[in-house]
């Protein structure tokens, strides 16, 4: 990656014609002066606007991409697209349907898929499902799952508040995510969901326990083998393969838990690898079930994946809609036949319960708060950077923040960034309630000069926008005294445009009572600096937090 452009002698970027809001120093900077307006509404409110749509992405079998050095780019294109479109599509969750790799014993294939899925870290909650190719010996459940556990076991999700835990042998996982004023549960279940509901030591029994515990939470289940597209007998798969068939899973597990409203799967490709149907649970309500598997298509699947969009008020009559599209980032096109593009209409409120009121609202069980300088009256962002080459100069009025290991170029001197959102926790309108459970917190930064990125460490000492490299004692020390020794998040290499960072761990700590002193941005190695807009730039940093009220 090329080095970024040189700065002027005073450390600033050359002037551009970007406009930016009036300086926040001219705002009344009172802590708690938030005033974020509620954007969502409770279903059924007279004259109220519908909530914004949201999307769940299903990634079908990626085994052929993982197997081939020339095809793995198609898997990267999928997660690159998700990162780039997380905001535009309001992507709330990503589910991999299983068969991450072709050969479960191949470390190379697992490393390739690890790199692919790494791109979702800090961007969106996600889960992966064990397919029959993910065992050391294909379709042999008694063979090793060591590679799956190493790369996609519970340790991968350490510190992610949306990850709720793993099943027996880390062969199943469950997660929580929020969208549209609702909190959802998602469960990934091993190929064939071995065992019985009466044995909690098996994946089937564990899943039954989890679904019983979350009986009132709308739930999506992903398991590798559930529906098949065998001509003339499409529907729940009858093939058991030493465990439970799709029909067994439906009869013994899915239909017994009425909160399960959707089941996703892959694996089968007798015809075109697609099928959809609506089944009924024991309460008489619908279960929307879908198969997608494109491994037998050209180029190992050509990057096709499912975009499942939830559209309030988008259905016929007074109903809402789930619209399913099949898209390939590699081909940059949609499949538009009837098995690839379809919809289900039903009432979200009837199926999921009443939503919470949305951003900054009160009442209900969930809420969302958004903090961005100059938006909705919020004026609490503090930011600056510290420059080793100009140790006594403050940069609190700069329109960009700079994070670098080599500034000026070839000097070997560092710059550290500082960012804080004041007044985000409290009892006021738009604030996160003290003691809430944070389900997700995303920091969105507008990158203007891409680079190696940064690690984000919670600050332990006070600072202000007039702080300098010297005033903090040779920049920020990550020693648990000045800043936390362990980073709460890392960006990885950044690209021009919006860079998102999962900061759930930090925000949960602040909501739980820890002092909110913001973050230090410590440059990652590589020598390629990263610049992003400050709160005085044209696109100020934005913090979006979804939470459950105490």
C-alpha positions as CSV (number, residue, x, y, z in Angstrom):
1,X,0.0,0.0,0.0
2,X,1.5,3.4,-0.9
3,X,2.5,5.8,1.7
4,X,0.0,8.6,2.4
5,X,0.6,12.1,1.0
6,X,2.9,14.5,2.8
7,X,1.7,17.0,5.2
8,X,2.6,20.7,5.4
9,X,5.4,21.6,7.7
10,X,3.0,22.3,10.6
11,X,1.6,18.8,10.4
12,X,-1.6,19.7,8.7
13,X,-3.0,18.3,5.4
14,X,-2.9,20.6,2.4
15,X,-6.1,22.6,2.3
16,X,-9.1,21.1,0.4
17,X,-12.5,22.5,-0.6
18,X,-14.3,20.2,1.9
19,X,-16.8,22.1,3.9
20,X,-17.5,21.3,7.6
21,X,-19.9,22.3,10.3
22,X,-19.4,25.3,12.4
23,X,-16.7,24.6,15.0
24,X,-18.0,22.6,17.9
25,X,-16.0,25.0,20.2
26,X,-18.9,27.4,19.5
27,X,-21.4,24.9,20.8
28,X,-22.4,25.0,24.5
29,X,-20.4,21.9,25.5
30,X,-22.3,20.8,28.5
31,X,-22.0,17.1,29.4
32,X,-25.3,15.4,28.7
33,X,-26.5,18.0,26.2
34,X,-27.6,15.2,23.9
35,X,-31.2,15.7,22.6
36,X,-31.2,12.8,20.1
37,X,-34.6,12.5,18.7
38,X,-36.4,9.2,18.6
39,X,-36.5,7.9,15.1
40,X,-38.5,4.7,15.4
41,X,-42.1,4.3,16.5
42,X,-44.1,1.7,18.3
43,X,-46.1,-0.5,15.9
44,X,-49.7,0.6,15.6
45,X,-49.1,4.2,16.5
46,X,-51.5,6.4,14.7
47,X,-49.9,8.4,11.9
48,X,-46.4,7.1,12.8
49,X,-43.7,6.4,10.2
50,X,-42.4,2.9,9.8
51,X,-39.0,1.9,11.1
52,X,-36.1,1.6,8.6
53,X,-35.6,-1.7,6.9
54,X,-32.8,-4.0,8.0
55,X,-31.0,-6.9,6.4
56,X,-29.7,-10.3,7.4
57,X,-27.1,-11.8,5.0
58,X,-26.8,-15.6,4.5
59,X,-23.5,-16.8,3.0
60,X,-23.9,-20.2,1.5
61,X,-21.2,-22.9,1.2
62,X,-17.8,-21.3,0.5
63,X,-15.9,-24.6,0.3
64,X,-14.9,-24.3,-3.4
65,X,-13.5,-20.7,-2.8
66,X,-11.5,-21.9,0.2
67,X,-10.0,-24.8,-1.8
68,X,-8.7,-22.6,-4.6
69,X,-6.2,-19.8,-4.4
70,X,-7.8,-18.4,-7.6
71,X,-11.3,-18.5,-6.3
72,X,-10.9,-17.3,-2.7
73,X,-11.3,-13.7,-4.0
74,X,-15.0,-14.4,-4.4
75,X,-15.4,-15.1,-0.7
76,X,-13.4,-11.9,0.1
77,X,-15.7,-10.0,-2.3
78,X,-18.7,-11.2,-0.2
79,X,-17.4,-9.9,3.1
80,X,-15.9,-6.8,1.5
81,X,-19.3,-6.0,0.1
82,X,-20.9,-6.5,3.6
83,X,-18.4,-4.1,5.1
84,X,-19.0,-1.5,2.5
85,X,-22.8,-1.8,2.6
86,X,-23.4,-2.4,6.2
87,X,-24.9,1.1,6.7
88,X,-26.6,1.4,3.3
89,X,-28.3,-2.0,3.7
90,X,-28.6,-1.7,7.5
91,X,-27.1,-5.1,7.8
92,X,-27.8,-6.5,11.3
93,X,-26.4,-10.0,11.1
94,X,-24.5,-12.4,8.9
95,X,-24.9,-16.2,9.0
96,X,-22.6,-18.6,7.2
97,X,-24.6,-21.7,6.3
98,X,-21.7,-24.2,6.6
99,X,-19.0,-25.9,4.6
100,X,-16.6,-23.1,5.2
101,X,-13.9,-25.3,3.6
102,X,-13.7,-28.2,1.2
103,X,-11.2,-30.2,3.3
104,X,-11.5,-29.9,7.0
105,X,-7.9,-31.1,7.5
106,X,-6.4,-28.4,5.4
107,X,-4.9,-25.6,7.5
108,X,-4.4,-23.5,4.3
109,X,-8.2,-23.5,3.6
110,X,-9.1,-22.6,7.2
111,X,-6.6,-19.7,7.1
112,X,-8.1,-18.4,3.9
113,X,-11.6,-18.4,5.4
114,X,-10.3,-17.0,8.7
115,X,-9.0,-14.0,6.7
116,X,-12.3,-13.7,4.8
117,X,-14.5,-13.7,8.0
118,X,-12.1,-11.4,9.9
119,X,-13.4,-8.6,7.7
120,X,-16.7,-8.8,9.6
121,X,-15.1,-8.2,13.0
122,X,-16.1,-4.9,14.5
123,X,-18.6,-4.4,11.7
124,X,-21.6,-6.7,12.3
125,X,-22.5,-9.7,14.5
126,X,-22.1,-13.0,12.7
127,X,-22.1,-16.8,13.1
128,X,-20.7,-19.8,11.3
129,X,-22.2,-23.3,11.0
130,X,-20.4,-26.6,10.8
131,X,-21.0,-28.4,7.5
132,X,-20.1,-31.9,6.5
133,X,-16.9,-30.8,4.8
134,X,-15.7,-29.0,8.0
135,X,-14.7,-32.2,9.7
136,X,-11.1,-33.5,9.3
137,X,-12.6,-36.4,7.2
138,X,-15.6,-35.2,5.1
139,X,-19.0,-36.3,6.6
140,X,-17.3,-38.2,9.5
141,X,-18.6,-36.7,12.7
142,X,-16.2,-38.7,14.8
143,X,-13.2,-37.2,13.0
144,X,-11.6,-34.0,14.3
145,X,-13.1,-30.6,14.4
146,X,-9.9,-29.1,15.8
147,X,-9.5,-26.7,12.9
148,X,-13.0,-25.4,13.1
149,X,-12.7,-24.9,16.8
150,X,-9.3,-23.2,16.4
151,X,-10.5,-20.7,13.8
152,X,-14.3,-20.4,14.5
153,X,-14.8,-21.7,18.1
154,X,-15.9,-19.6,21.0
155,X,-12.5,-18.0,21.5
156,X,-13.0,-16.1,18.3
157,X,-15.9,-14.2,19.8
158,X,-14.2,-13.3,23.1
159,X,-15.3,-9.9,24.3
160,X,-18.2,-9.6,21.8
161,X,-21.3,-8.9,23.8
162,X,-23.6,-10.2,21.1
163,X,-22.0,-13.7,21.3
164,X,-23.9,-15.7,23.9
165,X,-22.1,-19.0,24.0
166,X,-21.3,-22.5,22.5
167,X,-22.9,-25.9,22.6
168,X,-21.3,-29.3,23.3
169,X,-17.8,-29.5,21.8
170,X,-18.3,-26.0,20.3
171,X,-20.4,-27.6,17.6
172,X,-23.1,-25.0,17.9
173,X,-23.3,-21.3,18.8
174,X,-25.9,-18.7,19.6
175,X,-25.9,-14.9,19.2
176,X,-28.1,-11.9,19.9
177,X,-28.7,-8.9,17.6
178,X,-31.0,-6.0,17.5
179,X,-32.8,-4.3,14.5
180,X,-36.0,-2.4,13.9
181,X,-36.7,-2.1,17.6
182,X,-36.5,-5.8,18.2
183,X,-34.0,-8.1,19.8
184,X,-33.4,-11.4,17.9
185,X,-31.7,-14.7,18.7
186,X,-29.7,-16.6,16.1
187,X,-28.6,-20.2,16.6
188,X,-26.0,-22.1,14.4
189,X,-26.4,-25.9,14.6
190,X,-24.0,-28.5,13.4
191,X,-24.7,-30.5,10.3
192,X,-27.5,-33.0,11.1
193,X,-28.0,-31.6,14.6
194,X,-26.9,-34.8,16.3
195,X,-28.7,-36.2,19.4
196,X,-32.1,-36.0,20.9
197,X,-34.0,-33.2,22.7
198,X,-33.9,-35.2,25.9
199,X,-30.1,-35.3,26.0
200,X,-28.6,-31.9,26.8
201,X,-25.2,-33.2,26.2
202,X,-26.0,-33.4,22.4
203,X,-26.4,-30.5,20.0
204,X,-30.1,-31.3,19.6
205,X,-30.7,-31.3,23.4
206,X,-28.6,-28.2,23.9
207,X,-30.5,-26.4,21.2
208,X,-33.8,-27.4,22.8
209,X,-32.6,-26.0,26.1
210,X,-31.5,-22.7,24.5
211,X,-34.8,-22.3,22.7
212,X,-36.7,-23.0,25.8
213,X,-34.8,-20.4,27.7
214,X,-35.4,-17.7,25.0
215,X,-39.0,-18.7,24.4
216,X,-40.2,-15.1,23.8
217,X,-37.3,-13.9,21.6
218,X,-37.9,-14.1,17.8
219,X,-35.3,-16.6,16.5
220,X,-33.5,-17.6,13.3
221,X,-31.9,-21.0,13.1
222,X,-29.1,-21.9,10.6
223,X,-28.2,-25.5,10.1
224,X,-26.2,-26.9,7.2
225,X,-28.6,-29.6,6.0
226,X,-32.4,-28.8,6.3
227,X,-34.2,-28.4,3.0
228,X,-33.4,-30.1,-0.3
229,X,-34.2,-29.3,-3.9
230,X,-34.6,-32.9,-5.1
231,X,-37.0,-32.7,-8.0
232,X,-40.6,-33.7,-7.1
233,X,-39.8,-34.1,-3.3
234,X,-38.5,-30.6,-2.5
235,X,-38.8,-29.6,1.1
236,X,-37.5,-31.0,4.4
237,X,-34.6,-33.3,3.6
238,X,-35.1,-37.0,4.3
239,X,-31.4,-37.8,4.4
240,X,-30.1,-38.6,7.9
241,X,-26.4,-39.3,7.3
242,X,-25.9,-40.7,10.8
243,X,-27.8,-38.0,12.6
244,X,-31.1,-36.1,12.1
245,X,-32.6,-35.3,8.8
246,X,-34.1,-32.0,8.0
247,X,-37.5,-33.5,8.6
248,X,-36.4,-34.7,12.0
249,X,-35.0,-31.3,12.9
250,X,-38.3,-29.7,11.9
251,X,-40.5,-32.2,13.7
252,X,-38.4,-32.6,16.9
253,X,-37.0,-29.1,17.4
254,X,-38.1,-26.3,15.2
255,X,-41.9,-26.6,15.2
256,X,-42.0,-27.1,19.0
257,X,-40.6,-23.6,19.5
258,X,-43.0,-21.0,18.1
259,X,-40.5,-18.2,18.4
260,X,-38.4,-19.8,15.6
261,X,-39.7,-17.9,12.5
262,X,-36.9,-18.6,10.0
263,X,-34.6,-21.5,9.2
264,X,-31.6,-21.2,6.8
265,X,-29.5,-23.9,5.2
266,X,-27.3,-25.0,2.4
267,X,-25.6,-28.3,1.5
268,X,-28.0,-29.7,-1.2
269,X,-27.8,-28.9,-4.9
270,X,-29.8,-31.5,-6.8
271,X,-31.1,-28.9,-9.3
272,X,-30.3,-25.2,-8.8
273,X,-29.4,-25.4,-5.1
274,X,-32.5,-23.3,-4.1
275,X,-35.8,-23.9,-2.4
276,X,-38.2,-21.9,-0.2
277,X,-41.3,-22.9,1.7
278,X,-43.5,-22.0,4.6
279,X,-44.1,-24.5,7.3
280,X,-46.2,-24.3,10.4
281,X,-45.3,-24.7,14.1
282,X,-47.3,-26.2,16.9
283,X,-48.8,-22.8,17.6
284,X,-50.1,-22.6,14.1
285,X,-47.8,-19.7,13.0
286,X,-45.5,-19.7,10.0
287,X,-41.9,-20.7,9.7
288,X,-40.1,-19.3,6.7
289,X,-37.5,-21.8,5.4
290,X,-34.9,-21.3,2.7
291,X,-32.1,-23.4,1.0
292,X,-29.3,-21.7,-0.9
293,X,-26.2,-23.6,-2.1
294,X,-24.3,-22.5,-5.2
295,X,-21.1,-24.5,-5.0
296,X,-21.9,-26.4,-8.2
297,X,-22.2,-23.1,-10.2
298,X,-19.4,-21.7,-12.3
299,X,-16.3,-20.6,-10.3
300,X,-17.4,-22.5,-7.2
301,X,-20.5,-20.4,-6.7
302,X,-19.6,-17.1,-8.4
303,X,-20.1,-15.3,-5.1
304,X,-23.8,-15.6,-4.9
305,X,-25.3,-14.9,-1.4
306,X,-28.7,-14.1,0.1
307,X,-29.8,-10.7,1.2
308,X,-32.8,-11.1,3.5
309,X,-34.4,-7.6,4.0
310,X,-37.0,-6.9,6.6
311,X,-39.3,-4.1,5.4
312,X,-41.8,-2.6,7.9
313,X,-45.0,-1.7,6.1
314,X,-43.6,-3.1,2.9
315,X,-46.1,-5.9,2.4
316,X,-49.5,-6.1,0.8
317,X,-52.3,-4.5,2.7
318,X,-51.2,-3.6,6.2
319,X,-48.6,-6.3,6.4
320,X,-44.8,-6.1,6.6
321,X,-42.5,-7.9,4.3
322,X,-39.3,-10.0,4.2
323,X,-37.8,-9.6,0.8
324,X,-35.2,-12.1,-0.3
325,X,-32.7,-11.3,-3.1
326,X,-29.7,-13.3,-4.4
327,X,-26.7,-11.1,-5.2
328,X,-23.1,-11.7,-6.3
329,X,-20.6,-9.0,-5.4
330,X,-18.1,-10.7,-7.8
331,X,-20.6,-10.4,-10.7
332,X,-22.2,-7.2,-9.4
333,X,-25.6,-8.5,-10.3
334,X,-28.8,-10.1,-8.9
335,X,-30.4,-13.4,-9.8
336,X,-34.0,-12.5,-10.6
337,X,-35.8,-15.8,-11.2
338,X,-38.6,-16.9,-8.9
339,X,-36.4,-19.2,-6.8
340,X,-33.8,-16.5,-6.3
341,X,-36.0,-13.5,-5.6
342,X,-39.2,-13.7,-3.6
343,X,-40.9,-12.4,-0.4
344,X,-42.9,-13.3,2.6
345,X,-45.6,-11.0,3.9
346,X,-46.7,-11.0,7.6
347,X,-47.1,-8.7,10.6
348,X,-43.8,-8.2,12.4
349,X,-45.7,-7.0,15.5
350,X,-47.8,-10.1,15.6
351,X,-44.8,-12.4,15.0
352,X,-42.1,-10.6,17.0
353,X,-44.1,-8.5,19.5
354,X,-44.3,-4.8,19.8
355,X,-41.0,-3.0,18.9
356,X,-39.3,-0.5,21.2
357,X,-39.5,3.1,20.2
358,X,-36.0,3.3,18.6
359,X,-33.2,5.8,18.8
360,X,-32.9,7.5,22.2
361,X,-36.4,6.4,23.2
362,X,-37.7,5.3,26.5
363,X,-40.0,2.4,27.3
364,X,-39.9,-1.2,25.9
365,X,-36.9,-3.5,26.3
366,X,-34.5,-2.3,23.6
367,X,-33.3,1.1,22.4
368,X,-30.8,2.7,20.1
369,X,-28.8,5.9,20.7
370,X,-26.7,7.7,18.1
371,X,-24.1,10.4,18.9
372,X,-22.5,12.5,16.2
373,X,-21.3,16.1,16.5
374,X,-23.9,18.6,15.3
375,X,-26.6,15.9,14.8
376,X,-29.8,16.1,16.8
377,X,-28.3,18.8,19.0
378,X,-25.4,16.6,20.2
379,X,-22.2,18.6,21.0
380,X,-20.2,16.3,23.2
381,X,-17.4,15.0,20.9
382,X,-13.8,15.7,22.0
383,X,-10.9,14.8,19.8
384,X,-7.3,15.7,18.9
385,X,-4.0,14.0,18.0
386,X,-0.6,14.0,19.5
387,X,2.5,14.5,17.2
388,X,5.9,13.4,18.4
389,X,7.6,15.7,15.8
390,X,5.7,18.7,17.2
391,X,5.6,17.7,20.9
392,X,4.1,21.0,22.3
393,X,1.6,21.7,19.5
394,X,-2.1,21.0,20.1
395,X,-4.3,19.8,17.2
396,X,-7.7,20.1,18.8
397,X,-9.1,22.2,15.9
398,X,-7.8,20.0,13.1
399,X,-10.4,18.7,10.7
400,X,-8.7,15.3,10.5
401,X,-7.1,13.0,13.1
402,X,-3.8,11.4,12.2
403,X,-2.5,8.0,13.4
404,X,0.9,7.0,12.2
405,X,4.2,5.3,13.1
406,X,6.2,7.4,10.7
407,X,5.2,11.1,10.6
408,X,6.8,13.0,8.9
409,X,7.7,10.3,6.4
410,X,11.0,8.5,7.1
411,X,11.3,10.3,10.5
412,X,10.3,7.2,12.6
413,X,8.2,9.5,14.8
414,X,4.7,8.7,15.9
415,X,1.3,10.3,16.1
416,X,-1.5,9.1,18.4
417,X,-5.2,9.9,18.1
418,X,-7.6,10.7,21.0
419,X,-11.4,10.6,20.7
420,X,-14.2,10.8,23.3
421,X,-18.0,11.1,23.3
422,X,-19.1,12.9,26.5
423,X,-22.5,12.6,28.1
424,X,-23.6,9.3,26.5
425,X,-24.8,7.6,29.7
426,X,-27.5,8.9,31.9
427,X,-31.3,9.4,32.3
428,X,-31.8,12.1,29.8
429,X,-33.4,11.9,26.4
430,X,-31.1,10.2,23.9
431,X,-28.7,8.8,26.6
432,X,-27.9,5.2,27.3
433,X,-29.5,4.2,30.6
434,X,-27.0,3.4,33.4
435,X,-26.8,-0.4,33.9
436,X,-28.2,-1.2,30.4
437,X,-26.9,-4.2,28.5
438,X,-25.1,-3.1,25.4
439,X,-25.9,-5.4,22.5
440,X,-23.8,-3.6,19.9
441,X,-21.8,-0.4,19.7
442,X,-20.3,0.7,16.4
443,X,-17.9,3.6,15.9
444,X,-18.1,4.9,12.3
445,X,-15.2,7.0,11.0
446,X,-14.8,8.6,7.6
447,X,-11.4,7.6,6.3
448,X,-9.8,10.3,4.0
449,X,-6.3,8.7,3.7
450,X,-6.2,4.9,4.2
451,X,-3.4,3.1,6.0
452,X,-2.5,0.4,8.4
453,X,-5.1,1.4,11.0
454,X,-5.0,1.5,14.8
455,X,-5.7,-0.3,18.0
456,X,-8.2,1.4,20.3
457,X,-7.3,1.5,24.0
458,X,-9.6,2.9,26.7
459,X,-7.9,6.0,28.3
460,X,-7.3,5.8,32.0
461,X,-6.2,9.4,32.5
462,X,-7.9,12.7,31.7
463,X,-7.1,14.7,28.6
464,X,-8.5,17.6,26.6
465,X,-8.3,19.0,23.1
466,X,-5.3,21.1,24.2
467,X,-3.3,18.0,25.2
468,X,0.0,17.5,23.4
469,X,2.6,14.8,23.0
470,X,4.6,16.4,25.8
471,X,1.7,17.1,28.2
472,X,0.9,13.4,28.2
473,X,4.5,12.4,28.7
474,X,5.8,11.3,25.3
475,X,2.4,10.5,23.8
476,X,0.0,7.9,25.2
477,X,1.5,5.0,27.2
478,X,-0.5,1.8,27.1
479,X,0.5,0.7,30.5
480,X,-2.9,0.5,32.3
481,X,-2.1,3.8,34.0
482,X,-2.4,6.2,31.1
483,X,-4.3,3.9,28.8
484,X,-5.4,0.2,28.9
485,X,-2.6,-2.2,28.1
486,X,-5.0,-4.4,26.1
487,X,-6.8,-2.9,23.1
488,X,-10.6,-3.2,23.1
489,X,-10.7,-3.2,19.3
490,X,-8.4,-3.0,16.2
491,X,-9.4,-1.7,12.8
492,X,-7.0,-3.6,10.6
493,X,-6.0,-1.9,7.3
494,X,-8.4,0.8,6.4
495,X,-9.9,1.9,3.0
496,X,-11.1,5.2,1.8
497,X,-14.7,5.7,2.9
498,X,-16.5,4.6,6.1
499,X,-14.4,2.6,8.6
500,X,-16.5,0.8,11.3
501,X,-15.2,-0.5,14.6
502,X,-16.9,-2.7,17.1
503,X,-16.5,-0.8,20.4
504,X,-19.2,-2.8,22.3
505,X,-16.7,-3.8,25.0
506,X,-15.7,-0.1,25.7
507,X,-19.3,1.2,25.8
508,X,-20.5,-1.6,28.0
509,X,-17.7,-0.8,30.5
510,X,-18.8,2.9,30.6
511,X,-22.5,2.0,30.9
512,X,-21.5,-0.2,33.8
513,X,-19.8,2.6,35.7
514,X,-16.3,2.8,34.4
515,X,-15.0,6.4,33.7
516,X,-15.6,7.4,30.1
517,X,-12.3,8.9,29.1
518,X,-12.5,7.9,25.5
519,X,-10.0,6.0,23.4
520,X,-6.4,6.3,22.4
521,X,-5.8,5.4,18.8
522,X,-2.4,3.7,18.7
523,X,-1.0,3.1,15.2
524,X,-0.6,-0.5,13.9
525,X,2.7,-1.4,12.5
526,X,3.5,-0.9,8.8
527,X,4.5,2.7,8.4
528,X,1.4,3.7,6.4
529,X,-0.5,6.3,8.4
530,X,-4.3,6.6,8.7
531,X,-6.3,9.9,8.6
532,X,-10.0,10.2,9.3
533,X,-12.3,13.2,9.8
534,X,-12.5,14.7,13.3
535,X,-15.6,16.2,14.7
536,X,-14.8,19.4,12.9
537,X,-14.5,17.6,9.6
538,X,-17.2,17.2,7.0
539,X,-18.3,13.8,8.4
540,X,-17.7,13.7,12.1
541,X,-17.2,10.4,14.0
542,X,-20.5,8.7,14.9
543,X,-21.2,6.3,17.7
544,X,-24.3,4.0,17.4
545,X,-25.3,2.0,20.4
546,X,-28.1,-0.6,20.7
547,X,-28.9,-1.7,24.2
548,X,-31.4,-3.6,26.4
549,X,-32.8,-1.4,29.2
550,X,-32.1,-2.5,32.8
